Amino acid sequence: MGMTMKSAADPATSYALYACFREATVRPLPFAVYSADTLWTDHHISGQMLACHLDPDIDAASRSHAFIDASVAWIFDRFDVSTNTKMADFGCGPGLYCQRFAEQGASVTGVDFSVNSLNHARRQAEDAGLPIEYVESDYLSFETDRRFDIISLIYCDLCALGPSQRLELLRRFRRWLTRDGVLLFDVHTVAAFETRGEFLNIVACPDGGFWSKTSHFEIHAAHLYLREKLSLDLYTIVEDGRTWQVYNWLQHFDHVQIARELAEAGFEVETVYGDVCGAPFDATTPDMAIVARPV
């Protein structure tokens, strides 16, 4: 559905406005639409996401660089990483973790489907003389014969996937780990879900913005699914002649659910932390970092 920016008194425009707002505010079924690829494969949006990645001081697209430094130091100490350790970072983006892993001597593979991010990562690795293998692939369809000692999925990527996607990805991770391998990932918690609310925001972007270079409206509807502990940020972008949507799902977990899903995929929980820097977990922690091993 497209909409030309005319006077709202025009009947055709009024109907288009009504249809647009109805589409923007209808609550879909949980995980009814998967559109995460839009964030990372659209040239303009992925460029915006890359800028967020590379801002050292903000927690957007990835965590602050100070946090990442501390996280890498903890990971190397916690898992006794050496030059013989084979590591794979899924959803690696511009290589913020991969670069640091490789600088410490690990053998590193990064998997992502954002061309903008991977181009940056490869340039950085080449400039630093680091032999990081970057693979352009959606990790939901990625295949490999290699085996890794450590697989990481960081910044709560698992939360954006539906139940069947999560199960399939975890089973893939199980196949790709060595016998004594370990999976490290983080998720949002039920405590974080309790802080979220529902709202509707409308923003005019006459000079373009995050979602588009051209003039557009951004309609942001936040939905909560109380039984599922699931949130949805639904963005409806209205450009001249085109309307499109991005669905940002976030599943929130407790210990029982994450242990059950891991067990179904062939893992057991070894340790739970408050974050991927090894902070202690408690009932108020917004994130939960899990160390899991194959069984």
Buried (B, 14 or more C-beta within 10 A) or exposed (E): EEBEBEEEEEEEBEEBBEEBBEBBEEEEEBBEEBBBBBBBBBEBBBEBBBEBBBBEEEEEBBBBBEBBBBBBBBBBEBBEBEEEBBBBBBBBBBBBBBBBBBEBEBBBBBBBBBEBBBBBBBEBBEEEEBEBBBBBBBBBEBEBEEBBBBBBBBBBBBBBBBEEBBBBBBBBBBEBBBEEBBBBBBBBBBBBBEEBEEEEEEEEBEEEBBBBEBBBBBBBBBBBBEEEBBBBBBBBBBBEEEBBBBBBBBBBBBBEBBBEBBBEBBBEBEBBBBBBBBBEBEEEBBBBBBBBBBE
